[in-house]
């Protein structure tokens, strides 16, 4: 049960059509060939193959197996090779055990040889092996570095001097406005596709050359050339033309001006190529915006509007490539930009980014060990709730205390209540940040307290074994799941950045966070960007005629561990037109026949006072129905409430609700048949396919409905956490059935 934005639906449909188009254009030999020279065909085949891999096509599929075989057998002519060699290296680096591939090693050797080693263009590339140092361009140069970077990430050794020369060349060629043109030392204007290339390249070289600059917390690391490049993109951003190279398209301000100039605007130059550059910068930087522009949203909207009926994109401008190449670049932008967001880094007022590559390196580690392309992002608490919910983990790190405004605290609390997890890491040895996080947790959740995480917790013992971690790890939990995890010692952000994203699992500093991510995800597929398990109330939906009012029973204990679950359920019922649900938290003495159902839950044994027990019995005796679930599947909570009811009604029967009961059969107004139920993958009941609600009956009258399995956590919608309970889908459907059946019987 997933909420998907209209944009994500359109984008996925465009991806599917593009994949279908590209596969339909493959030649019998496995290539994508527009009758160009052999080395160009290798480059075209490589970029299409890379795009299809990024879109989720398996390298073992018949089409890609044939394409990869074609690439591995490819022979290059003496010139015009940089694009082809670099792109082939990108593809080969994606294959299993890439470091053992002789073709990839040959490509890396060629790229090192092809880098110009003499002034004035030292560190740059031209179309092939340089005959002199006089000819170079930034387009070939970005691909020369890109191919080497893919190879390095796959485990091949690239000399330090390669990255140093590349960085110097791009910094020396940067124009005063922060951008780049096509060739160095020319009068070319800066333009967007080349400036994106420059920013993406400097992010690569920065990781190899300057990651260790952040160890010293006295002065924050900086890269002014990179900052100016990103600033240029924000100031000149566009998706339907190439700023600096193309004139802005004519956009009529009114109907009269549209009739006065009916000519269609000229196509922009190299637009999918430019957009892929935007994506690479966003992926490297974690930025969701360039200036005020949400780069992926605007780019995806433009591409989905301009896609042809056959799934392709026609060439943009006179310098663009074939439909296959244009489509490949568009597909790279869409598929990589739509990838799941594994973690977001929290931006706040104090020193939030002492180690700028910590989350980027963790995400790279996660990609390698899950074989899934994840993104990471930077976010703030001033963004929309939907933006905050784009990742299951929110990461914050600093060496200074964190202070949040009331509105930011509210936004953070909502994120955590909606199923998110805050992971906080104290930078350096000063404990100010860690202390402020514990205070923040107490402010947000005064009913809970931080405690040391037991060594048997899955944070230590999950799929990624944790060794060498400075203890303790601190946690604030609600009885079902972790809300805040704090690493108060060990300078975790520095360990992340120092390791550089190494995919090696043994003694990796990333393992604890990877286990937390896995716990938050469960075993469900990660959500794509724009998808969410949360449902907001739809303004467009018409209020339903059915009105439901239930009591949420308060007692001295953890009576409301997941309050957002009932909000989400009310939104779902409203959006579907099922009912308008009102939930009232009340004490037992306020129970009355105004509430046809009273819900009770808990994460531990529930102890009611004599007065509370008497009020509950009076409510049930007068026709009220108790609906209980053991939050998190707590056996203590389940046993205590069933013992309580047995003492109240010793002659009552406690039996599984019959499978032909109207709650399951749907024999009530608005009913839907429930043939089966699904359970959390972490539950031992995962193989069970029948719902397990129990009924407490006396003389044929149903007094209470009991769920020994969690429903409260399921209603929130998150898929992770390690407890026994229904899946979010079944939790919502079963609760809906109970509520509507009870309403119909009134």
C-alpha positions as CSV (number, residue, x, y, z in Angstrom):
1,X,0.0,0.0,0.0
2,X,2.1,2.8,-1.4
3,X,1.3,6.5,-2.1
4,X,2.8,7.4,-5.5
5,X,3.0,11.0,-6.8
6,X,1.7,11.7,-10.3
7,X,5.3,12.6,-11.3
8,X,6.7,9.3,-10.2
9,X,4.0,7.4,-12.1
10,X,4.7,9.4,-15.3
11,X,8.4,9.0,-14.9
12,X,8.3,5.2,-14.4
13,X,6.0,4.9,-17.4
14,X,8.5,7.0,-19.5
15,X,11.3,4.7,-18.3
16,X,9.4,1.6,-19.3
17,X,8.7,3.0,-22.8
18,X,12.3,4.1,-23.2
19,X,13.6,0.6,-22.3
20,X,11.2,-1.0,-24.7
21,X,12.3,1.4,-27.5
22,X,16.0,0.8,-27.0
23,X,15.6,-3.0,-26.9
24,X,13.7,-2.8,-30.1
25,X,16.5,-1.0,-31.8
26,X,19.3,-3.5,-31.0
27,X,21.1,-5.1,-33.9
28,X,21.6,-8.8,-34.5
29,X,25.2,-8.6,-33.3
30,X,24.1,-7.0,-30.0
31,X,25.1,-3.4,-30.9
32,X,23.2,-0.2,-31.4
33,X,24.5,0.9,-34.8
34,X,23.5,4.0,-36.8
35,X,26.1,3.0,-39.5
36,X,28.8,5.1,-37.9
37,X,32.5,4.1,-37.7
38,X,33.2,1.0,-35.6
39,X,34.6,2.9,-32.6
40,X,31.5,5.2,-32.5
41,X,29.3,2.2,-32.6
42,X,31.1,0.9,-29.5
43,X,30.4,4.2,-27.8
44,X,26.8,4.2,-28.8
45,X,26.3,0.6,-27.7
46,X,28.1,1.3,-24.4
47,X,25.9,4.3,-23.5
48,X,22.7,2.4,-24.3
49,X,23.9,-0.6,-22.3
50,X,24.8,1.6,-19.4
51,X,21.4,3.2,-19.5
52,X,19.6,-0.1,-19.6
53,X,21.7,-1.4,-16.7
54,X,20.7,1.8,-14.8
55,X,17.1,1.2,-15.5
56,X,17.2,-2.3,-13.9
57,X,17.9,-4.6,-16.9
58,X,20.0,-7.5,-15.8
59,X,23.4,-8.0,-17.4
60,X,22.4,-11.6,-17.8
61,X,19.3,-10.9,-19.9
62,X,19.6,-12.1,-23.5
63,X,19.8,-8.5,-24.9
64,X,22.4,-7.2,-22.5
65,X,24.5,-10.4,-22.6
66,X,24.7,-10.0,-26.4
67,X,25.6,-6.3,-26.0
68,X,28.3,-6.9,-23.4
69,X,29.8,-9.6,-25.6
70,X,29.9,-7.2,-28.5
71,X,31.6,-4.5,-26.3
72,X,34.2,-7.0,-25.0
73,X,35.1,-8.0,-28.5
74,X,35.1,-4.4,-29.8
75,X,38.2,-3.0,-31.6
76,X,39.1,0.7,-31.6
77,X,40.5,2.6,-34.5
78,X,43.5,4.9,-33.8
79,X,41.4,8.0,-33.4
80,X,38.1,9.3,-32.0
81,X,38.1,6.9,-29.1
82,X,37.8,8.7,-25.8
83,X,34.0,8.5,-25.5
84,X,33.9,4.9,-26.6
85,X,36.7,3.7,-24.3
86,X,35.4,5.6,-21.3
87,X,31.8,4.5,-21.8
88,X,32.8,0.9,-22.3
89,X,34.8,1.1,-19.1
90,X,31.7,2.4,-17.3
91,X,29.7,-0.7,-18.5
92,X,32.4,-3.3,-17.7
93,X,32.8,-1.8,-14.2
94,X,29.2,-2.7,-13.5
95,X,29.7,-6.4,-14.1
96,X,30.6,-9.1,-11.5
97,X,34.2,-9.1,-10.5
98,X,35.1,-6.3,-12.9
99,X,38.7,-6.0,-11.7
100,X,39.4,-9.4,-13.3
101,X,38.2,-8.3,-16.8
102,X,41.2,-7.8,-19.1
103,X,39.2,-5.4,-21.3
104,X,38.5,-3.1,-18.4
105,X,42.2,-3.1,-17.4
106,X,43.0,-2.3,-21.0
107,X,40.5,0.6,-21.0
108,X,42.0,2.0,-17.8
109,X,45.5,1.9,-19.3
110,X,44.3,3.6,-22.4
111,X,42.6,6.4,-20.5
112,X,45.8,7.1,-18.5
113,X,47.8,7.2,-21.7
114,X,45.2,9.4,-23.4
115,X,45.3,12.1,-20.7
116,X,47.4,15.0,-22.1
117,X,50.6,15.4,-20.0
118,X,51.9,18.7,-21.5
119,X,50.8,22.3,-21.1
120,X,48.7,24.1,-22.0
121,X,46.1,21.3,-21.7
122,X,47.7,18.9,-19.2
123,X,45.1,16.9,-17.4
124,X,42.5,17.1,-20.2
125,X,41.5,14.8,-23.1
126,X,40.7,15.1,-26.8
127,X,38.9,12.7,-29.1
128,X,41.7,10.1,-29.1
129,X,45.3,9.5,-28.1
130,X,46.7,13.1,-28.2
131,X,49.0,13.9,-31.1
132,X,49.9,17.2,-29.4
133,X,49.0,19.2,-26.4
134,X,47.2,21.8,-28.4
135,X,43.8,20.1,-28.8
136,X,41.5,19.4,-25.9
137,X,37.9,19.8,-24.9
138,X,35.9,19.5,-21.7
139,X,33.3,17.1,-23.1
140,X,35.9,14.4,-23.9
141,X,37.6,15.3,-20.7
142,X,34.6,14.7,-18.5
143,X,34.2,11.2,-20.0
144,X,37.8,10.4,-19.7
145,X,37.6,11.0,-15.9
146,X,34.1,9.3,-15.7
147,X,35.4,6.1,-17.2
148,X,38.4,6.1,-14.8
149,X,36.1,6.8,-11.9
150,X,33.8,3.9,-12.7
151,X,36.9,1.7,-12.9
152,X,38.3,3.0,-9.6
153,X,35.0,2.4,-7.8
154,X,35.1,-1.2,-9.2
155,X,38.5,-1.7,-7.5
156,X,41.1,-0.9,-10.1
157,X,44.0,1.3,-9.1
158,X,44.2,4.8,-10.6
159,X,47.3,6.8,-9.9
160,X,46.9,9.7,-7.5
161,X,48.5,12.0,-10.1
162,X,45.7,11.2,-12.6
163,X,43.2,12.9,-10.3
164,X,45.5,15.7,-9.4
165,X,46.2,16.6,-13.0
166,X,42.5,16.4,-13.9
167,X,41.5,18.7,-11.0
168,X,44.1,21.3,-11.8
169,X,43.1,21.3,-15.5
170,X,39.4,21.9,-14.7
171,X,40.1,24.5,-12.0
172,X,42.6,26.4,-14.3
173,X,40.0,26.4,-17.1
174,X,37.1,27.6,-15.0
175,X,35.8,30.9,-16.3
176,X,35.3,34.0,-14.0
177,X,31.6,33.4,-13.7
178,X,32.2,29.8,-12.3
179,X,31.3,27.9,-15.5
180,X,33.0,26.3,-18.4
181,X,32.7,26.4,-22.2
182,X,33.6,23.6,-24.6
183,X,37.3,24.3,-24.9
184,X,39.8,25.8,-22.5
185,X,41.4,29.2,-22.9
186,X,38.8,30.4,-25.5
187,X,36.2,33.1,-25.7
188,X,33.4,30.5,-25.4
189,X,30.6,31.4,-23.0
190,X,30.0,29.2,-20.1
191,X,27.1,27.0,-20.7
192,X,25.1,24.5,-18.7
193,X,26.1,21.1,-20.1
194,X,29.8,21.9,-19.8
195,X,29.4,23.5,-16.3
196,X,27.5,20.4,-15.1
197,X,30.4,18.4,-16.5
198,X,32.9,20.5,-14.6
199,X,31.0,20.3,-11.3
200,X,30.6,16.5,-11.7
201,X,34.3,16.1,-12.5
202,X,35.4,18.2,-9.5
203,X,33.2,16.1,-7.2
204,X,35.1,13.0,-8.4
205,X,38.5,14.5,-8.0
206,X,37.5,16.0,-4.6
207,X,36.7,12.6,-3.2
208,X,40.1,11.2,-4.3
209,X,42.2,14.2,-3.3
210,X,40.6,16.0,-0.4
211,X,38.5,13.6,1.7
212,X,41.1,13.6,4.4
213,X,41.1,17.4,4.7
214,X,38.0,17.1,6.9
215,X,39.7,15.4,9.8
216,X,40.6,18.7,11.5
217,X,37.4,20.2,12.9
218,X,39.1,23.5,13.6
219,X,38.5,24.7,10.0
220,X,35.8,23.3,7.7
221,X,37.1,22.0,4.3
222,X,36.2,24.1,1.3
223,X,36.4,23.8,-2.5
224,X,35.7,27.3,-3.9
225,X,35.8,26.2,-7.6
226,X,33.2,23.5,-6.9
227,X,31.0,25.9,-5.0
228,X,31.2,28.4,-7.8
229,X,30.2,25.8,-10.4
230,X,27.2,24.7,-8.4
231,X,26.2,28.3,-7.9
232,X,26.4,28.9,-11.6
233,X,24.0,26.0,-12.2
234,X,21.5,27.5,-9.7
235,X,21.7,30.9,-11.3
236,X,21.3,29.7,-14.9
237,X,19.2,26.5,-14.5
238,X,16.9,25.4,-17.3
239,X,15.8,22.0,-18.7
240,X,14.3,22.9,-22.1
241,X,17.4,24.7,-23.4
242,X,21.1,24.7,-22.8
243,X,21.8,28.0,-21.0
244,X,24.8,29.9,-22.3
245,X,24.7,28.0,-25.6
246,X,21.1,28.3,-26.7
247,X,19.0,31.4,-26.6
248,X,16.1,31.2,-24.1
249,X,13.0,29.8,-25.9
250,X,10.3,32.2,-26.8
251,X,7.6,31.9,-24.1
252,X,4.5,33.9,-25.1
253,X,3.1,35.9,-22.2
254,X,-0.4,36.0,-23.5
255,X,-2.5,34.6,-26.3
256,X,-2.0,37.6,-28.6
257,X,1.8,37.3,-28.6
258,X,1.5,33.6,-29.3
259,X,-0.5,34.3,-32.5
260,X,1.9,37.0,-33.4
261,X,4.9,34.6,-33.5
262,X,3.5,31.1,-34.2
263,X,6.9,29.6,-34.9
264,X,7.8,26.7,-32.6
265,X,10.9,27.4,-30.4
266,X,14.1,25.9,-31.7
267,X,15.2,22.7,-29.9
268,X,17.8,23.1,-27.3
269,X,21.3,21.6,-27.8
270,X,22.3,18.3,-26.2
271,X,19.5,18.4,-23.6
272,X,19.5,14.8,-22.4
273,X,23.3,14.9,-22.3
274,X,23.0,18.1,-20.2
275,X,20.4,16.5,-17.9
276,X,22.6,13.5,-17.2
277,X,25.2,16.0,-16.1
278,X,22.7,17.6,-13.8
279,X,21.9,14.2,-12.4
280,X,25.6,13.3,-11.8
281,X,26.1,16.6,-9.8
282,X,22.9,16.0,-7.8
283,X,23.9,12.4,-7.1
284,X,27.4,13.4,-5.9
285,X,26.4,16.5,-3.9
286,X,23.1,15.3,-2.4
287,X,21.5,18.5,-3.5
288,X,17.9,18.3,-4.4
289,X,17.9,21.9,-5.7
290,X,20.1,24.1,-7.8
291,X,19.2,27.5,-6.5
292,X,15.4,27.4,-6.2
293,X,15.0,24.7,-8.8
294,X,14.2,21.0,-7.9
295,X,16.4,19.7,-10.7
296,X,14.9,16.2,-10.9
297,X,11.3,17.3,-10.8
298,X,11.8,19.9,-13.6
299,X,13.9,17.6,-15.7
300,X,11.6,14.6,-15.4
301,X,8.6,16.8,-16.3
302,X,10.4,18.1,-19.4
303,X,11.4,14.6,-20.5
304,X,8.0,13.0,-20.0
305,X,6.4,15.8,-22.0
306,X,8.9,15.6,-24.9
307,X,9.1,11.8,-25.2
308,X,7.8,10.5,-28.5
309,X,5.1,7.9,-28.8
310,X,7.6,5.1,-29.6
311,X,9.4,5.8,-26.3
312,X,12.3,7.6,-27.8
313,X,13.5,11.2,-27.7
314,X,14.4,12.8,-31.0
315,X,17.7,14.6,-31.3
316,X,17.8,18.0,-29.6
317,X,19.7,20.5,-31.7
318,X,22.1,20.2,-34.6
319,X,24.9,18.8,-32.4
320,X,22.9,16.1,-30.8
321,X,23.2,12.4,-31.5
322,X,20.9,9.7,-32.7
323,X,17.5,8.9,-31.2
324,X,19.1,5.9,-29.5
325,X,21.8,8.0,-27.9
326,X,19.4,10.8,-26.9
327,X,17.1,8.2,-25.4
328,X,20.0,6.6,-23.5
329,X,21.0,9.9,-21.9
330,X,17.3,10.6,-21.0
331,X,17.0,7.2,-19.5
332,X,20.1,7.6,-17.4
333,X,18.7,10.8,-16.0
334,X,15.3,9.4,-15.2
335,X,16.3,6.0,-13.9
336,X,19.2,7.2,-11.7
337,X,17.2,10.2,-10.5
338,X,14.2,8.1,-9.6
339,X,16.3,5.6,-7.6
340,X,15.5,5.0,-3.9
341,X,16.9,7.5,-1.4
342,X,18.6,5.5,1.3
343,X,19.4,8.3,3.7
344,X,19.1,12.1,3.9
345,X,21.6,14.3,5.7
346,X,20.1,16.9,7.9
347,X,21.1,20.5,7.3
348,X,20.7,22.8,10.4
349,X,22.0,26.1,11.7
350,X,25.2,24.9,13.4
351,X,28.1,23.0,11.9
352,X,26.1,20.2,10.2
353,X,28.6,19.3,7.4
354,X,32.0,18.9,8.9
355,X,32.6,15.8,6.9
356,X,30.9,16.5,3.5
357,X,31.3,13.0,2.1
358,X,30.3,10.9,5.1
359,X,26.8,10.1,3.8
360,X,27.9,9.9,0.2
361,X,30.5,7.3,1.2
362,X,28.0,5.3,3.2
363,X,25.6,5.3,0.2
364,X,28.3,4.0,-2.0
365,X,29.0,1.2,0.5
366,X,25.3,0.4,0.5
367,X,25.1,0.3,-3.3
368,X,28.0,-2.2,-3.5
369,X,26.7,-4.5,-0.8
370,X,23.0,-4.6,-2.0
371,X,23.7,-4.3,-5.8
372,X,21.0,-1.6,-5.9
373,X,21.5,2.0,-7.0
374,X,20.7,4.2,-4.0
375,X,20.8,8.0,-3.8
376,X,21.4,10.3,-0.8
377,X,20.1,13.8,-0.3
378,X,20.6,16.8,1.8
379,X,17.4,18.1,3.5
380,X,16.2,20.5,6.1
381,X,13.4,20.5,8.5
382,X,11.9,23.5,6.8
383,X,11.0,21.4,3.7
384,X,7.7,19.7,3.2
385,X,6.8,16.6,5.2
386,X,6.8,14.7,1.9
387,X,10.4,15.7,1.2
388,X,11.5,14.5,4.7
389,X,9.8,11.2,4.2
390,X,11.8,10.5,1.0
391,X,14.3,8.3,3.0
392,X,13.8,5.9,6.0
393,X,16.9,7.3,7.7
394,X,17.7,10.9,8.6
395,X,21.3,11.4,9.5
396,X,22.7,14.4,11.6
397,X,26.3,15.0,12.7
398,X,28.1,17.9,14.4
399,X,30.6,18.9,17.0
400,X,28.3,21.6,18.4
401,X,25.0,21.4,20.2
402,X,22.0,21.4,18.0
403,X,19.2,23.9,18.7
404,X,15.9,23.7,16.8
405,X,13.1,26.1,16.5
406,X,9.6,24.9,17.6
407,X,8.5,24.4,14.0
408,X,11.6,22.3,13.2
409,X,11.0,20.2,16.3
410,X,7.4,19.6,15.2
411,X,8.6,18.6,11.7
412,X,11.2,16.2,13.1
413,X,8.6,14.6,15.5
414,X,6.2,14.1,12.6
415,X,8.9,12.5,10.5
416,X,9.7,10.1,13.4
417,X,6.1,9.3,14.1
418,X,5.5,8.6,10.4
419,X,8.0,5.7,10.6
420,X,11.4,7.5,10.1
421,X,14.6,7.0,12.1
422,X,17.0,9.7,13.2
423,X,20.7,8.6,13.4
424,X,22.9,11.1,15.2
425,X,26.7,11.0,15.2
426,X,28.9,13.1,17.5
427,X,31.8,14.6,15.6
428,X,35.2,14.7,17.5
429,X,35.6,14.2,21.2
430,X,33.5,17.2,22.5
431,X,30.2,15.7,23.7
432,X,28.1,18.8,23.2
433,X,26.2,17.5,20.2
434,X,25.5,14.1,21.8
435,X,24.2,15.8,24.9
436,X,21.9,18.1,22.9
437,X,20.5,15.1,21.0
438,X,19.5,13.4,24.3
439,X,17.9,16.6,25.4
440,X,16.1,16.9,22.0
441,X,14.8,13.3,22.4
442,X,13.4,14.1,25.9
443,X,11.7,17.2,24.5
444,X,10.1,15.3,21.7
445,X,9.2,12.1,23.6
446,X,9.1,12.8,27.3
447,X,7.5,9.3,27.9
448,X,10.6,7.6,26.7
449,X,14.3,7.7,27.8
450,X,17.6,7.0,26.1
451,X,19.4,3.8,27.1
452,X,22.4,1.9,26.0
453,X,21.8,-0.5,23.1
454,X,22.2,-4.2,24.2
455,X,25.0,-6.0,22.5
456,X,22.5,-8.6,21.2
457,X,20.6,-5.9,19.2
458,X,20.4,-6.3,15.4
459,X,22.4,-3.0,15.1
460,X,25.4,-5.2,16.1
461,X,24.3,-8.6,15.0
462,X,22.5,-8.0,11.6
463,X,23.8,-8.9,8.1
464,X,26.8,-6.5,8.6
465,X,28.8,-7.6,11.6
466,X,29.9,-4.8,13.8
467,X,33.4,-4.8,15.2
468,X,35.7,-2.2,16.6
469,X,32.8,0.2,17.4
470,X,33.3,2.5,20.4
471,X,30.5,1.8,22.8
472,X,27.9,2.6,23.9
473,X,25.4,3.2,21.2
474,X,22.4,5.0,22.7
475,X,18.8,4.6,21.6
476,X,15.4,6.1,22.2
477,X,12.6,3.7,21.3
478,X,8.8,3.6,21.6
479,X,8.5,-0.1,22.5
480,X,8.1,-1.2,18.9
481,X,11.0,0.4,17.1
482,X,13.9,2.8,17.4
483,X,13.1,6.5,17.0
484,X,16.6,8.0,17.6
485,X,20.0,6.2,17.6
486,X,22.9,8.2,18.9
487,X,26.6,7.4,18.3
488,X,28.0,9.6,21.1
489,X,31.7,8.5,20.7
490,X,34.0,7.3,18.0
491,X,33.7,10.2,15.5
492,X,31.6,8.1,13.2
493,X,31.3,10.8,10.4
494,X,35.1,10.9,10.2
495,X,35.4,7.1,10.0
496,X,32.8,7.1,7.2
497,X,34.8,9.7,5.2
498,X,38.2,8.2,6.0
499,X,37.0,4.8,4.6
500,X,36.0,6.4,1.3
501,X,33.0,4.1,0.8
502,X,35.1,0.9,0.7
503,X,32.7,-2.0,0.0
504,X,34.6,-4.4,2.2
505,X,32.3,-5.6,5.0
506,X,34.9,-6.8,7.5
507,X,35.5,-4.2,10.2
508,X,33.7,-1.6,8.1
509,X,32.6,1.6,9.9
510,X,29.4,1.6,7.9
511,X,28.1,-1.7,9.2
512,X,26.1,-0.4,12.2
513,X,24.3,2.2,10.0
514,X,23.8,-0.4,7.3
515,X,22.1,-2.7,9.9
516,X,19.9,0.2,11.0
517,X,18.9,0.8,7.4
518,X,18.1,-2.8,6.8
519,X,16.0,-2.9,10.0
520,X,14.1,0.2,8.8
521,X,13.5,-1.3,5.4
522,X,12.6,-4.8,6.4
523,X,12.8,-7.1,3.4
524,X,10.5,-5.1,1.2
525,X,11.7,-3.4,-2.0
526,X,12.9,0.1,-1.3
527,X,10.6,2.9,-2.3
528,X,11.4,5.0,-5.4
529,X,11.8,8.7,-5.2
530,X,8.3,10.1,-5.0
531,X,6.8,7.0,-3.4
532,X,5.8,6.9,0.3
533,X,4.1,4.6,2.7
534,X,2.3,7.6,4.3
535,X,-1.0,8.9,3.0
536,X,-2.0,12.5,3.5
537,X,-5.6,13.5,3.6
538,X,-6.8,14.3,0.1
539,X,-8.4,17.7,-0.2
540,X,-10.1,16.6,-3.4
541,X,-11.9,13.6,-1.9
542,X,-15.5,14.2,-0.9
543,X,-16.4,13.4,2.7
544,X,-18.0,10.0,3.1
545,X,-21.5,9.6,4.5
546,X,-20.4,7.0,7.0
547,X,-19.2,8.6,10.3
548,X,-17.1,6.6,12.7
549,X,-16.1,7.6,16.2
550,X,-13.9,5.4,18.4
551,X,-12.3,5.7,21.8
552,X,-8.5,5.4,22.2
553,X,-8.1,4.2,25.8
554,X,-5.6,5.9,28.0
555,X,-4.0,4.2,31.1
556,X,-0.8,4.4,33.1
557,X,1.5,2.9,30.6
558,X,2.5,3.0,27.0
559,X,-1.1,3.3,25.7
560,X,-0.2,5.1,22.4
561,X,3.2,4.0,21.0
562,X,2.2,4.8,17.4
563,X,-0.3,7.7,17.4
564,X,0.2,8.4,13.7
565,X,-1.2,5.1,12.7
566,X,-4.8,6.2,13.3
567,X,-4.2,9.4,11.5
568,X,-3.0,7.5,8.5
569,X,-5.9,5.1,8.6
570,X,-8.4,8.1,8.9
571,X,-6.7,9.6,5.8
572,X,-7.0,6.3,3.9
573,X,-10.7,5.9,4.8
574,X,-11.4,9.5,3.7
575,X,-9.4,9.3,0.5
576,X,-11.2,6.1,-0.5
577,X,-14.7,7.4,0.4
578,X,-15.2,4.7,3.0
579,X,-15.8,6.7,6.1
580,X,-14.9,9.8,8.2
581,X,-13.0,8.5,11.2
582,X,-12.7,10.4,14.5
583,X,-10.5,9.0,17.3
584,X,-10.8,10.4,20.8
585,X,-8.1,9.6,23.4
586,X,-10.1,9.3,26.6
587,X,-9.7,7.8,30.1
588,X,-11.8,4.7,31.0
589,X,-14.3,6.8,33.0
590,X,-15.3,8.7,29.9
591,X,-16.4,5.6,28.0
592,X,-20.0,5.7,26.8
593,X,-22.3,4.4,24.1
594,X,-21.1,7.3,21.9
595,X,-18.2,5.0,21.1
596,X,-19.2,1.8,19.4
597,X,-15.6,0.6,19.6
598,X,-12.9,1.3,22.1
599,X,-9.3,0.5,21.1
600,X,-6.7,-0.6,23.6
601,X,-3.0,-1.4,23.0
602,X,0.3,-1.7,24.8
603,X,3.9,-2.8,24.4
604,X,4.1,-4.6,27.8
605,X,1.8,-6.1,30.4
606,X,-1.2,-3.9,30.8
607,X,-2.3,-3.2,34.4
608,X,-5.6,-1.5,34.9
609,X,-6.9,-0.1,38.2
610,X,-10.0,-1.5,39.8
611,X,-11.9,1.6,38.7
612,X,-10.7,1.2,35.1
613,X,-11.7,-2.4,35.0
614,X,-15.1,-1.6,36.3
615,X,-15.6,1.1,33.7
616,X,-14.5,-1.2,30.9
617,X,-16.8,-3.9,32.0
618,X,-19.7,-1.5,32.2
619,X,-19.0,-0.3,28.7
620,X,-18.9,-3.9,27.3
621,X,-22.0,-4.9,29.2
622,X,-23.9,-2.0,27.7
623,X,-23.0,-3.1,24.1
624,X,-19.6,-1.6,23.6
625,X,-16.9,-3.6,21.7
626,X,-13.3,-3.7,22.8
627,X,-10.7,-3.9,20.0
628,X,-7.3,-4.8,21.3
629,X,-3.9,-5.3,19.6
630,X,-0.6,-6.3,21.1
631,X,1.6,-3.5,19.8
632,X,4.7,-5.0,18.3
633,X,3.3,-8.4,19.0
634,X,4.1,-8.1,22.7
635,X,3.2,-11.5,24.3
636,X,3.1,-9.8,27.7
637,X,0.5,-7.3,26.5
638,X,-1.6,-10.0,24.8
639,X,-1.5,-12.3,27.8
640,X,-2.4,-9.6,30.3
641,X,-5.5,-8.4,28.4
642,X,-6.8,-11.9,27.8
643,X,-6.3,-12.7,31.5
644,X,-8.2,-9.5,32.4
645,X,-11.1,-10.4,30.1
646,X,-11.2,-14.0,31.4
647,X,-11.5,-12.6,35.0
648,X,-14.3,-10.3,33.9
649,X,-16.1,-12.9,31.9
650,X,-15.1,-16.4,33.2
651,X,-17.7,-18.1,31.0
652,X,-16.7,-16.4,27.8
653,X,-15.1,-18.2,24.9
654,X,-11.7,-17.1,23.5
655,X,-11.5,-18.5,20.0
656,X,-10.1,-17.5,16.6
657,X,-12.7,-15.5,14.7
658,X,-14.3,-17.9,12.1
659,X,-13.1,-17.4,8.6
660,X,-16.7,-17.0,7.5
661,X,-17.3,-14.2,10.0
662,X,-18.7,-11.1,8.2
663,X,-15.6,-9.2,9.1
664,X,-13.7,-11.5,6.8
665,X,-16.5,-12.3,4.3
666,X,-17.4,-8.7,3.7
667,X,-21.1,-9.2,4.4
668,X,-21.7,-5.7,5.6
669,X,-22.2,-2.3,4.1
670,X,-19.0,-1.3,2.3
671,X,-17.5,-4.7,3.0
672,X,-14.7,-6.3,1.1
673,X,-13.8,-10.0,1.3
674,X,-10.5,-10.7,3.1
675,X,-9.3,-14.0,1.7
676,X,-5.9,-13.9,3.3
677,X,-3.6,-11.8,5.5
678,X,0.1,-11.0,5.1
679,X,2.6,-10.6,7.9
680,X,5.8,-8.7,8.4
681,X,8.8,-10.5,6.9
682,X,10.6,-10.4,10.2
683,X,7.7,-12.4,11.8
684,X,7.7,-16.2,12.2
685,X,4.2,-16.0,10.8
686,X,5.4,-15.0,7.4
687,X,4.3,-18.3,5.8
688,X,0.8,-18.0,7.3
689,X,-1.9,-16.8,4.9
690,X,-4.9,-16.6,7.2
691,X,-5.9,-13.7,9.5
692,X,-5.6,-14.5,13.2
693,X,-8.1,-12.2,14.9
694,X,-9.6,-13.7,18.0
695,X,-13.1,-13.2,19.4
696,X,-14.2,-13.1,23.0
697,X,-17.8,-14.2,23.0
698,X,-20.5,-14.8,25.7
699,X,-23.8,-16.3,24.8
700,X,-23.2,-15.6,21.1
701,X,-22.4,-11.9,21.8
702,X,-19.0,-10.6,20.7
703,X,-17.5,-8.7,23.6
704,X,-14.0,-8.1,22.2
705,X,-11.8,-8.6,19.2
706,X,-8.2,-9.5,20.1
707,X,-5.1,-9.4,17.9
708,X,-2.0,-11.1,19.5
709,X,-0.2,-9.7,16.4
710,X,0.7,-6.1,16.0
711,X,-1.7,-3.8,14.2
712,X,-0.7,-0.4,15.7
713,X,2.7,-0.3,14.0
714,X,1.3,-1.7,10.8
715,X,-1.2,1.2,10.6
716,X,1.7,3.7,10.4
717,X,2.8,2.0,7.1
718,X,6.5,1.5,7.7
719,X,7.7,-2.0,6.5
720,X,10.7,-2.5,8.8
721,X,11.3,-3.3,12.5
722,X,11.7,-6.6,14.0
723,X,8.4,-7.6,15.6
724,X,5.5,-10.0,15.1
725,X,2.6,-8.4,13.3
726,X,0.6,-7.8,10.2
727,X,2.0,-6.1,7.1
728,X,0.8,-2.5,6.7
729,X,-1.6,-3.6,4.0
730,X,-3.3,-6.2,6.2
731,X,-3.2,-4.1,9.3
732,X,-5.2,-1.4,7.5
733,X,-7.6,-3.8,5.8
734,X,-8.4,-5.7,9.0
735,X,-8.9,-2.5,11.0
736,X,-11.1,-1.1,8.3
737,X,-13.2,-4.3,8.3
738,X,-13.7,-4.3,12.0
739,X,-14.7,-0.6,12.1
740,X,-17.1,-0.7,9.1
741,X,-18.7,-4.0,10.3
742,X,-19.3,-2.6,13.8
743,X,-20.7,0.6,12.3
744,X,-23.1,-1.4,10.0
745,X,-24.4,-3.4,13.1
746,X,-25.3,-0.2,14.9
